[in-house]
Amino acid sequence: SEEIATGPKYTHDCDNCRFCGEYDGRDLWVCESGHEIRPAIIRHGDDGPEYYSMPMSTFHSLEDQMKIKAEAGMEPDFHLACDLAFWRGAFKQAEVKA
């Protein structure tokens, strides 16, 4: 039987961050330092720079840009669409309210 992870796979050294789970082999965190930016963090290794982060407000802004392009009949930027799909999946998996 497979062992189910109940904690983070990678080291994350911010005491203000809450571990939210795992997505696609990466650890998901949300920083709850009280700062209005409230970044989501996806950690993919133990070394300091081995993570991606995005403020929730940036995520919403990019979602809005994609919607405007779609409504105008424009093709979405492929890389942006892939990035948003990944982040959307991660947020949903972690049940993070974006």
C-alpha positions as CSV (number, residue, x, y, z in Angstrom):
1,S,0.0,0.0,0.0
2,E,1.1,3.6,-0.7
3,E,2.0,5.9,2.1
4,I,0.0,9.1,2.1
5,A,2.0,12.2,2.9
6,T,0.5,14.2,5.7
7,G,3.1,17.0,5.8
8,P,5.4,18.9,3.5
9,K,7.9,17.0,1.4
10,Y,10.3,20.0,1.2
11,T,11.8,22.3,3.8
12,H,10.1,25.8,4.0
13,D,11.5,28.2,6.5
14,C,8.7,30.8,6.9
15,D,6.8,30.5,10.2
16,N,4.0,32.6,8.7
17,C,3.2,30.1,5.9
18,R,0.5,27.4,6.2
19,F,1.1,24.1,4.5
20,C,-1.9,23.4,2.3
21,G,-1.0,20.0,0.8
22,E,0.7,18.6,-2.3
23,Y,0.0,19.2,-6.0
24,D,1.8,17.5,-8.8
25,G,4.7,16.4,-6.5
26,R,5.2,19.9,-5.1
27,D,4.3,21.4,-1.7
28,L,1.7,24.1,-1.5
29,W,1.8,26.9,1.0
30,V,0.0,30.1,1.6
31,C,1.7,32.9,3.5
32,E,-0.6,34.3,6.2
33,S,1.6,37.0,7.6
34,G,-1.2,39.5,7.5
35,H,0.2,41.2,4.4
36,E,-2.5,42.1,1.9
37,I,-0.5,40.4,-1.0
38,R,-1.1,36.9,0.5
39,P,1.1,34.9,-1.8
40,A,0.6,31.3,-2.6
41,I,3.9,29.3,-2.8
42,I,4.7,26.1,-4.7
43,R,7.9,24.6,-3.4
44,H,9.7,22.0,-5.6
45,G,12.9,21.5,-3.6
46,D,14.6,22.1,-0.3
47,D,17.0,24.9,-1.5
48,G,15.9,28.5,-0.8
49,P,15.2,29.5,-4.4
50,E,13.4,26.2,-5.3
51,Y,9.9,27.6,-5.3
52,Y,7.4,29.6,-7.3
53,S,5.1,32.2,-5.8
54,M,2.3,34.4,-6.9
55,P,0.2,36.9,-5.0
56,M,-3.5,36.1,-5.2
57,S,-4.2,39.5,-6.7
58,T,-1.8,38.7,-9.6
59,F,-3.6,35.5,-10.2
60,H,-6.9,37.3,-10.4
61,S,-5.5,39.9,-12.7
62,L,-4.1,37.3,-15.1
63,E,-7.5,35.5,-15.0
64,D,-9.2,38.8,-16.0
65,Q,-6.8,39.3,-18.9
66,M,-7.5,35.8,-20.2
67,K,-11.2,36.4,-20.0
68,I,-11.0,39.8,-21.8
69,K,-8.9,38.2,-24.6
70,A,-11.4,35.3,-24.9
71,E,-14.4,37.7,-25.1
72,A,-12.6,39.7,-27.8
73,G,-12.0,36.5,-29.8
74,M,-8.3,36.6,-29.3
75,E,-6.1,33.6,-28.8
76,P,-4.7,33.3,-25.3
77,D,-1.0,33.3,-24.7
78,F,-0.1,29.6,-24.6
79,H,2.4,29.9,-21.7
80,L,0.1,32.2,-19.7
81,A,-2.8,29.7,-20.2
82,C,-0.6,26.8,-19.0
83,D,0.6,28.7,-16.0
84,L,-2.9,29.7,-15.0
85,A,-4.1,26.2,-15.4
86,F,-1.4,24.9,-13.1
87,W,-2.0,27.5,-10.5
88,R,-5.8,27.0,-10.7
89,G,-5.3,23.3,-10.2
90,A,-3.0,23.9,-7.3
91,F,-5.4,26.3,-5.6
92,K,-8.3,23.9,-6.1
93,Q,-6.3,20.9,-4.8
94,A,-5.3,22.8,-1.7
95,E,-8.7,24.3,-1.2
96,V,-7.1,27.8,-1.1
97,K,-9.6,30.5,-1.7
98,A,-8.0,32.6,-4.4
